[in-house]
Amino acid sequence: MSETKTETFSQYYRTRAKECRESGSSLRDPRARADMFKLAIEYDLKAKEAEANEDAMSVEKELRKLIGLAAPASGPYHAVAALQAEANNEDSGSHT
């Protein structure tokens, strides 16, 4: 396995997929070979999921900078909750 550091989860999963393909290519047993290639495909799918999440977080981060909000506590769900709470506070303030 590779010991190089990766910056993102998507890079990590892509590295694992590459290693599985390389390892699978050297195997002679058809079942073991197929299992390694299947694992590589699963890592590729994980990489795509992670990449989509990273893109979403990047967009959210840029939007927060533009509108002057602090970074979310942890992940997109906290950001949504914070924005909803802020909207609720503004709504309740305007009715009194």
N, C-alpha and C positions, 0 to 999 in steps of 0.2 A: 504494500500500500504506500501511497505517496505521503511524504511528510511535509510538503510545502503548505504554507498558510494560504487560505483563501479569504477573500473579503466578504463574500456573500454566501447565503445558503445555496443559491442557484449555481454558483461556481463550484461549491463543495459537491453538490449532486452531479454536476457534469463531470467533474474529476473522477468520482466513483464510477459513473457509467463508462467512462473511457477505460478505467482499470479493469472493469468487468469484461468489456469487449476484448481487451488485450489478453486477459487471463483465459477467457473462453476460446480464443483463437489457438491457444497452445494446448488445449485439452484434446485427447483422442476419443474419449468416451462420449458418444452422441448425446446421452441423457445429461451428463454433467455440462457439456458444451451448451446445450439448449437452455439449461438452468441459468448459466452465466449470462447468456444473451438475453434471457427473459429478465433477469435482475438488472441488466444494463438498461433495458427499455423502461423498467419501473423507475430507475434513477433519473432517466431522461424526463419522464412525466413529472416527477417530483421537482426537477429543475425548472420546468415550465411553470408549475404552480408557484414555486418560490419567486421566480422572476416576475410573474404577474403581481404578486404581493409586494415585491420590492418596488415595482413601478408605481403601484397605487400609493405606497407610503411616500415615495419621492414626490409625487404630485401633491399629496396632502401637505407635506412639509413645505413645498414652495408656496402653496396657497396660504398656509398659516403665516409665512414670512410676509407675503403681500398684504394680508389684512391685519398683521401685527399681533397675532395670537401666539401664546407660548406653545412650546412643543407638547404633544399629548403625553399623559402619564405613562401609558404603555399600549401601543398598538392602535389600530383604527377604531376599535369599539369604544375606547375611552374618549377618543376625539369626538365621535358622534355624540356620546353621552354629554360631554362638556358643552358642545354646541347646542344641544337640545335644552340643557339646563339654562344656558345663557338666554336662549330664545324664550323660555318659560318665564324667566325673571323679567325680561323686557315686557312681555305680555301682561304679567301681573302688575307691573309698575305703571303701565299706561291706563289701567282700568280704575285705579284708586284716586 
